[in-house]
Amino acid sequence: AQSVAQPEDQVNVAEGNPLTVKCTYSVSGNPYLFWYVQYPNRGLQFLLKYITGDNLVKGSYGFEAEFNKSQTSFHLKKPSALVSDSALYFCAVRGLNQKLVFGTGTRLLVSP
Amino acid sequence: EAGVAQSPRYKIIEKRQSVAFWCNPISGHATLYWYQQILGQGPKLLIQFQNNGVVDDSQLPKDRFSAERLKGVDSTLKIQPAKLEDSAVYLCASNQLTGLNTEAFFGQGTRLTVV
């Protein structure tokens, strides 16, 4: 069965600084990896995905993620954080059974 | 393109009552998911449909939860009887049946409070 770990409950960063939100995964076969963002009282919004190809994936709102097969990681990054990026971020993995499994989430807090 | 529609947005019920949630996925999306998100936790998959068939319901508490997707389009999730620990946001999502690489789109969720 596939699983996702997000080791940090919260990440704090100052506006303008780079940010990283960590994710590691476990899945049989090739990984299909996703990042979603959740704002208060809203559903999850898709940010980006890794399927195959380049290890650096670019997504919405200036976010990107780096896939590392040897470390089974898929960390979310952004070169310059905005206060409006403050939200809850979820990493997810899909396995061969089509099941989409989420991590526990990381709260990103960007201070002015 | 219309998104995933869910209703109601909020529901408050007493324990032991029953409740139903409705979801209309994006048109043409064959796969439909119901997730339970308890405050402070990640979404937990309850049931996954492919058209009107169940792909996975291993984490659905079948003694009290049921779900159906009769015509392979919209879906209902029911809880009967509700318990206090069922208080959560229930999220519906859908994606196209074109492989493992398609992203799922989520509705805004139904926030259930059981008192």
Contacts between the chains, C-beta under 8 A, distances in Angstrom:
chain1	res1	chain2	res2	distance
A	6	B	42	7.9
A	32	B	100	4.7
A	32	B	101	5.6
A	34	B	103	6.0
A	34	B	104	7.9
A	36	B	106	7.7
A	41	B	108	7.8
A	41	B	111	7.8
A	42	B	108	6.0
A	42	B	109	7.8
A	43	B	4	7.6
A	43	B	91	5.9
A	43	B	93	8.0
A	43	B	106	3.8
A	43	B	107	5.3
A	43	B	108	4.6
A	43	B	109	5.2
A	44	B	43	7.2
A	44	B	91	7.0
A	44	B	93	7.6
A	44	B	106	4.3
A	45	B	106	7.4
A	46	B	103	4.5
A	46	B	104	7.5
A	46	B	105	6.9
A	49	B	101	6.9
A	49	B	103	5.6
A	51	B	101	4.2
A	90	B	42	5.8
A	90	B	43	7.2
A	94	B	100	5.4
A	95	B	100	7.9
A	96	B	100	7.2
A	97	B	55	7.3
A	97	B	56	6.8
A	98	B	31	6.7
A	98	B	48	6.9
A	98	B	50	7.3
A	98	B	55	6.2
A	98	B	100	6.6
A	99	B	45	6.5
A	99	B	48	6.4
A	99	B	55	7.6
A	99	B	56	5.5
A	100	B	33	6.6
A	100	B	45	6.9
A	100	B	48	8.0
A	100	B	93	7.7
A	100	B	104	5.8
A	101	B	45	6.7
A	102	B	35	7.8
A	102	B	42	4.3
A	102	B	43	4.8
A	102	B	44	7.8
A	103	B	42	5.4
A	104	B	41	6.1
A	104	B	42	4.4
A	105	B	41	7.3
A	105	B	42	5.0
